[in-house]
Amino acid sequence: MVALALPTASAAAAEQENCYDSSAYFGCEDVTGAIDGDHVDLTGTGKTPGRGHGGPSSSSPSTPPQPADCLPCPRDTYTISAPVTIADIAAFRPAPGRQLMEPDGWTIAGRETNFYAIVGIQIVNGQLLGQSADVRFTPISYHWAYGDGQAATKSTKGGTWASQRVAEFDPTPTSHVYETLGDYTITLSITFRAEYRYAGGAWIPVIGTLTLRANDLQIRVGSAKTVLVDHDCIQNPGGPGC
């Protein structure tokens, strides 16, 4: 629940009842945010001139000056105090990311298969608690389920063998070894932390995390037999192992 505390107009209106009424308070916000314990304070301070002598109210900086006996918008502060949680940013969603593997679609039992994710930091624009805002999503963990009853959560998204400067079938931080021949489906869930900001201000953490599922992969695990031959299979297609 969001609690909204507004200044009372009675005292000021009593002194200047001909200048403005409580409707002039709105449109005066300058919203900033700060972390306070386990919640976030969003604070708005009055800035815009109010209504003078029954004239129309306006938040435009081009509004003509009010008569000298009229005050600008009250300088009271009105504060929204609420934890900003994952539920509050339901309208903001990052792209879920993709997973890839080496070799592509097949592997050899007993050898390392390299899995990795394609994902990065994303900034999504929209509205939060009635204000224009940006939400930044940063991937922080990667949960692979390999389809053979084994699973692992990693803090790195991994990369290709080439990008890690290792040979094919060498172990990587995100690789996996299949022991049994067969066909398997690999799933990947990526967890993001989130931060938000108003009008280009400081980033403020959102309470909780968001987990999205990437694409599934299908893999066939086979066996391989190594034999020594005089020539390779191009030179001698009928040779052993060709």
C-alpha positions in Angstrom: 0.0 0.0 0.0 1.3 3.5 -0.9 0.7 6.1 1.8 0.4 9.7 0.5 0.6 12.6 3.0 -0.4 16.0 1.6 -0.1 19.5 3.3 -3.3 20.9 4.8 -4.5 24.1 3.2 -6.7 25.4 6.0 -4.2 27.7 7.7 -2.7 29.2 4.6 -6.1 29.5 2.9 -7.5 31.3 6.0 -4.8 33.9 5.7 -5.1 34.3 1.9 -8.5 33.0 1.0 -8.7 35.4 -2.0 -5.4 34.1 -3.5 -5.7 30.3 -3.8 -7.4 27.2 -2.5 -6.2 23.7 -2.0 -6.6 22.8 -5.6 -3.5 25.0 -6.3 -1.3 22.6 -4.4 -1.3 20.0 -7.1 1.3 20.2 -9.9 4.0 21.5 -7.5 5.9 18.3 -7.0 9.7 17.9 -7.5 10.0 14.2 -6.8 13.2 12.7 -5.4 13.9 9.3 -3.8 16.0 8.0 -0.9 16.4 4.7 0.9 15.2 4.7 4.5 15.8 1.3 6.1 13.7 -1.3 4.4 11.6 1.1 2.3 12.0 4.0 -0.2 10.9 7.6 0.5 9.7 9.5 -2.6 9.5 13.2 -1.7 7.9 16.1 -3.6 8.4 19.8 -2.7 6.1 22.7 -3.9 7.5 25.1 -6.5 4.9 26.4 -8.9 2.8 29.5 -8.2 -0.7 28.8 -7.1 -4.0 30.5 -8.0 -4.3 34.2 -7.5 -7.6 36.1 -6.9 -9.7 33.4 -8.5 -7.7 33.2 -11.7 -6.9 29.9 -13.4 -4.2 27.8 -11.8 -1.2 26.7 -14.0 2.0 24.8 -13.6 3.6 26.5 -16.6 6.8 28.6 -16.0 5.3 31.2 -18.3 2.4 31.9 -15.8 2.1 35.7 -15.2 3.3 36.8 -11.8 0.7 36.7 -9.1 -0.3 39.9 -7.1 2.1 40.7 -4.3 -0.3 39.7 -1.6 -0.5 36.1 -3.0 1.9 33.3 -2.1 3.4 30.7 -4.4 2.6 27.0 -3.9 3.1 26.0 -0.2 6.6 24.9 0.6 5.2 22.0 2.7 6.5 18.6 1.6 4.3 15.7 0.7 5.8 12.3 0.9 5.0 8.9 -0.5 6.5 6.2 1.7 6.3 2.6 0.5 8.6 -0.2 -0.3 9.0 -0.3 -4.1 8.9 -4.1 -4.9 8.9 -6.3 -7.9 5.1 -6.2 -7.9 5.2 -2.4 -8.3 7.3 -2.7 -11.5 5.0 -5.3 -13.1 4.7 -3.1 -16.2 8.5 -3.1 -16.6 10.0 -6.3 -18.1 13.4 -6.9 -19.5 14.1 -9.3 -22.4 14.4 -12.8 -20.9 17.8 -13.6 -22.5 18.9 -16.6 -24.7 21.0 -19.6 -24.1 23.3 -21.4 -26.5 25.6 -24.4 -26.4 28.7 -25.9 -27.9 28.6 -28.2 -29.7 25.3 -27.1 -31.1 22.6 -29.7 -30.6 24.8 -32.7 -29.9 27.6 -33.8 -27.6 29.7 -36.8 -26.5 29.0 -38.7 -23.4 31.8 -38.2 -20.8 32.9 -34.9 -22.4 32.3 -31.3 -21.4 29.3 -29.5 -23.1 29.6 -25.7 -22.9 26.4 -23.8 -22.1 26.3 -19.9 -22.0 23.7 -17.1 -22.0 23.3 -14.0 -24.1 22.0 -11.3 -21.8 23.1 -8.0 -20.3 22.0 -4.9 -18.3 18.7 -3.4 -19.6 17.0 -0.1 -19.0 13.2 0.0 -19.5 11.2 3.3 -19.5 7.7 3.7 -18.2 5.5 4.9 -15.3 6.1 4.0 -11.6 3.8 5.1 -8.8 2.3 7.7 -11.2 5.6 9.2 -12.2 7.8 8.8 -15.3 10.6 6.5 -14.4 13.4 4.2 -15.7 14.0 0.7 -14.3 17.4 -0.9 -14.7 17.6 -4.7 -14.7 20.9 -6.5 -14.0 21.3 -10.3 -14.4 22.8 -11.7 -11.3 22.4 -15.5 -11.5 21.8 -18.3 -14.0 20.0 -21.6 -13.2 20.6 -24.4 -15.7 18.6 -27.7 -15.5 20.3 -30.1 -17.9 17.5 -32.6 -18.4 19.4 -35.5 -16.9 18.4 -34.9 -13.3 21.3 -32.5 -12.7 21.1 -28.7 -12.3 23.4 -25.9 -11.3 23.1 -22.2 -10.4 26.0 -20.0 -11.7 27.0 -16.4 -11.0 28.4 -16.1 -14.6 26.6 -16.2 -17.9 29.6 -18.0 -19.5 30.8 -17.6 -23.1 32.1 -19.5 -26.1 35.2 -21.7 -25.9 36.9 -19.3 -28.2 36.1 -16.2 -26.1 37.5 -18.1 -23.0 40.6 -19.2 -24.9 40.1 -22.9 -24.2 40.0 -25.9 -26.5 36.8 -27.6 -27.6 35.4 -30.0 -24.9 37.6 -28.3 -22.2 35.7 -27.5 -19.0 34.3 -24.0 -18.5 32.5 -22.4 -15.5 29.2 -23.2 -17.1 29.9 -26.6 -18.8 28.3 -29.9 -18.0 29.1 -33.6 -18.6 26.5 -36.1 -19.7 27.2 -39.6 -18.7 24.2 -41.4 -20.4 23.3 -41.5 -24.1 20.0 -40.0 -25.0 18.0 -36.9 -25.9 17.7 -34.1 -23.3 16.0 -30.7 -22.9 18.0 -28.0 -21.2 16.3 -25.0 -19.5 17.8 -21.8 -18.3 16.2 -19.3 -15.8 17.9 -15.9 -15.4 17.5 -13.9 -12.2 17.6 -10.1 -12.3 17.9 -7.4 -9.6 16.2 -4.1 -10.4 16.7 -0.4 -9.6 14.6 2.6 -10.5 15.1 6.3 -10.9 13.0 9.4 -11.5 13.9 12.1 -14.1 17.5 11.0 -14.4 18.1 11.0 -10.6 20.0 8.5 -8.6 19.3 4.7 -8.9 17.4 3.3 -6.0 17.2 -0.5 -5.4 13.9 -2.4 -5.8 13.0 -4.9 -3.1 13.1 -8.5 -4.5 14.3 -10.1 -7.7 12.8 -11.1 -11.0 13.4 -14.5 -12.6 12.7 -15.1 -16.3 13.0 -18.3 -18.3 15.1 -18.2 -21.5 14.7 -20.5 -24.5 15.0 -24.2 -24.2 17.7 -26.3 -25.9 17.5 -29.8 -27.2 20.6 -32.0 -27.2 21.5 -35.5 -28.3 24.2 -37.3 -26.4 26.2 -39.9 -28.3 29.4 -41.8 -28.1 32.7 -41.5 -30.0 35.4 -44.0 -30.8 38.9 -43.0 -31.6 41.1 -45.1 -34.0 44.5 -44.5 -35.5 44.6 -44.6 -39.3 47.2 -44.0 -42.0 45.2 -41.2 -43.7 42.2 -39.0 -42.8 38.7 -39.8 -44.0 39.0 -37.4 -46.9 42.0 -39.2 -48.3 40.7 -42.6 -47.4 36.9 -42.6 -47.0 36.9 -46.4 -46.6 39.4 -46.4 -43.7 38.6 -47.5 -40.2 36.3 -45.1 -38.4 35.2 -43.3 -41.6 
